[in-house]
Amino acid sequence: MVRTIMRLLGFGPSVNFRQLVLEGAIILDVRSAPEYAEGHIGGAINIPVEQLRQNLRSLLDKQAVIIACCTNGKKSWYAKNLLDATGYQHVYNGGSWTRLQRRLIQ
């Protein structure tokens, strides 16, 4: 039961986000523009979660590896599920952008 809940929340087996980024993964920051301007992971694409459905054309390749992040993991969870539902094949919930950033430099 715990595994099912964790999988629904976007937490599955350990993911090497650093390796995914080295291999070309897209970091999708789904926070608001002002939040993004206050700090973000270099190279991240900012599409606020509220605007994601209308801006899917910005993410043309449905085979691309995408790591969604936000402030605490809630918006990135929603973004992952939206992208999964619209046919994107390799989407991960990176959770908090600050935690993800630390994982990328370790």
C-alpha angles and dihedrals in degrees: 000000000000090000091052092051091046091049091050089053090051097256112124134139114343111286123207097221092176091059092046091054092047087054092052106272117166116237108215114196108198098186123113119279093253091051090048091049090055090061141324145162111282112258094017119143114231117216112152110232091239089060099038098098091053092047103048088118086075087066101051100161109076089187094058119111108247127189112195119204138173138154101301109353101268099100092039089053089054091046092050091051093047092050092046090051092051095053106269107147107200111039125148132188104231091182118204113023092221092052091045090050090054090050091052095056098044 
